[in-house]
């Protein structure tokens, strides 16, 4: 599945399925000189059948995709030719964007409730669970930045909201 026009058509019109990453090979150069990770995926089609997909993924996208062995990723395929399969990167980007938007809204709501006296501000020494939540948020934020979904200024702004620094600018 290497024809650019066919790939675009698959993303627009292809049926949806999911795949599990079964192997991940180190970085290699693509024909255009970019660095890529080789992923091997086991595609699970809605009819119960399975197929193997080998796909090179730009290193820039790997933070977005996760791409670790065991990760489940959305794929698109041609129902008339199940060998025509590709990772649904736009779906992954949309899900990440929705997650970031939802977390921003939750943070604003929490901040408003603190200002209105409805809840106490979090303690200065966050609990271990709070630190874990911060780590997850920072990891997702970094993936969005690495994938080019947000710029440097937005990354720094959101990072400061998640984990404020005591160091002077």
C-alpha positions in Angstrom: 0.0 0.0 0.0 2.3 2.7 -1.2 0.4 4.7 -3.7 -0.2 8.2 -2.2 -3.6 8.7 -3.9 -4.8 5.2 -2.8 -3.7 6.0 0.8 -5.7 9.2 0.9 -8.7 7.4 -0.5 -8.3 4.7 2.2 -8.3 7.3 4.9 -11.4 8.9 3.5 -13.4 5.9 2.5 -11.8 2.8 4.1 -13.5 0.7 6.7 -12.2 0.9 10.3 -10.5 -1.9 12.2 -7.9 -2.1 15.0 -4.4 -3.6 15.1 -2.0 -4.6 17.8 1.7 -3.7 17.5 3.6 -7.0 17.6 7.1 -5.8 16.8 9.0 -2.5 16.5 12.3 -2.2 14.6 14.8 0.6 15.1 15.0 3.7 13.0 15.9 3.5 9.3 16.0 6.0 6.4 13.0 6.2 4.0 13.4 6.8 0.3 13.1 10.6 1.0 15.9 10.5 3.6 13.6 10.8 6.6 14.0 8.6 9.7 11.3 6.0 10.2 10.4 3.2 12.7 9.3 -0.1 11.2 6.2 -1.4 12.9 4.7 -4.8 12.5 1.0 -5.0 13.4 -1.6 -7.7 13.6 -4.8 -6.3 12.1 -8.1 -7.6 13.5 -10.9 -7.2 11.0 -14.6 -7.0 12.1 -15.3 -10.4 10.5 -12.8 -12.0 12.8 -10.1 -12.5 10.3 -6.5 -11.2 10.8 -3.6 -10.0 8.7 -0.1 -8.8 9.3 0.8 -5.2 8.4 4.3 -3.9 8.1 4.5 -0.1 7.9 7.2 2.5 8.2 6.2 5.3 10.5 8.0 8.7 10.5 9.9 9.3 13.7 8.0 12.5 14.0 4.7 10.6 14.2 6.0 7.8 16.5 5.4 9.9 19.7 1.9 10.5 18.6 1.3 6.8 17.7 3.0 5.4 20.7 4.0 2.5 18.6 5.1 0.3 21.4 4.7 -3.5 21.3 1.2 -4.2 22.6 -0.3 -0.9 21.7 -3.6 -1.0 19.9 -3.9 1.4 16.9 -6.8 2.2 14.6 -6.3 1.3 11.0 -8.3 1.7 7.7 -8.6 -1.0 5.1 -10.3 -1.7 1.8 -13.2 -4.2 2.4 -12.7 -5.5 -1.2 -9.0 -6.0 -0.6 -8.0 -6.6 3.0 -4.3 -6.5 2.0 -4.8 -2.7 1.5 -4.4 -1.5 5.1 -2.8 1.5 6.8 -2.5 3.1 10.2 -5.2 5.8 10.7 -2.9 8.6 11.8 -5.7 11.3 11.5 -7.9 9.3 13.9 -5.1 9.1 16.4 -4.4 12.9 16.1 -8.1 13.7 16.5 -8.3 11.5 19.6 -5.2 13.2 21.1 -6.6 16.6 20.3 -9.9 15.7 22.0 -8.1 14.5 25.1 -6.0 17.6 25.3 -9.1 19.8 24.8 -11.0 17.9 27.5 -8.1 18.1 30.0 -7.8 21.9 29.4 -11.6 22.3 30.0 -11.3 20.2 33.2 -8.4 22.3 34.4 -10.3 25.6 33.8 -13.3 24.2 35.6 -11.1 23.1 38.6 -9.4 26.6 38.6 -12.8 28.3 38.6 -14.0 26.2 41.5 -10.9 27.0 43.5 -11.4 30.7 42.9 -15.1 30.5 43.9 -14.2 28.6 47.1 -16.1 25.5 46.1 -13.0 23.3 46.5 -9.6 23.8 48.1 -6.5 24.4 46.1 -4.4 21.3 45.7 -1.7 21.1 48.4 1.8 22.2 47.5 3.1 18.6 48.0 1.0 16.7 45.5 0.2 13.1 46.3 1.8 10.2 44.4 -1.4 9.8 42.4 -1.3 13.5 41.5 2.3 13.1 40.4 1.3 10.2 38.2 -1.5 12.2 36.7 1.0 15.0 36.0 3.4 12.6 34.3 0.6 11.2 32.1 -0.5 14.8 31.1 3.1 15.8 30.4 3.7 12.7 28.3 0.6 13.4 26.2 1.5 17.0 25.8 5.0 16.1 24.6 3.5 13.6 22.1 1.2 16.4 20.8 4.3 18.7 20.4 6.4 16.0 18.8 3.6 15.3 16.3 3.4 19.0 15.4 -0.1 19.4 16.7 0.9 22.3 18.9 3.7 24.8 18.6 6.5 25.6 21.0 4.7 28.5 22.7 1.6 26.4 23.3 3.7 23.5 24.5 5.4 25.8 27.1 2.2 27.4 28.2 0.4 24.1 28.8 3.5 22.6 30.4 3.6 25.5 32.8 -0.1 24.9 33.7 0.5 21.1 34.3 3.7 21.5 36.2 4.6 25.1 37.3 8.2 25.7 37.8 9.7 27.6 40.8 12.6 28.7 38.6 12.7 32.3 37.3 12.2 32.7 33.5 
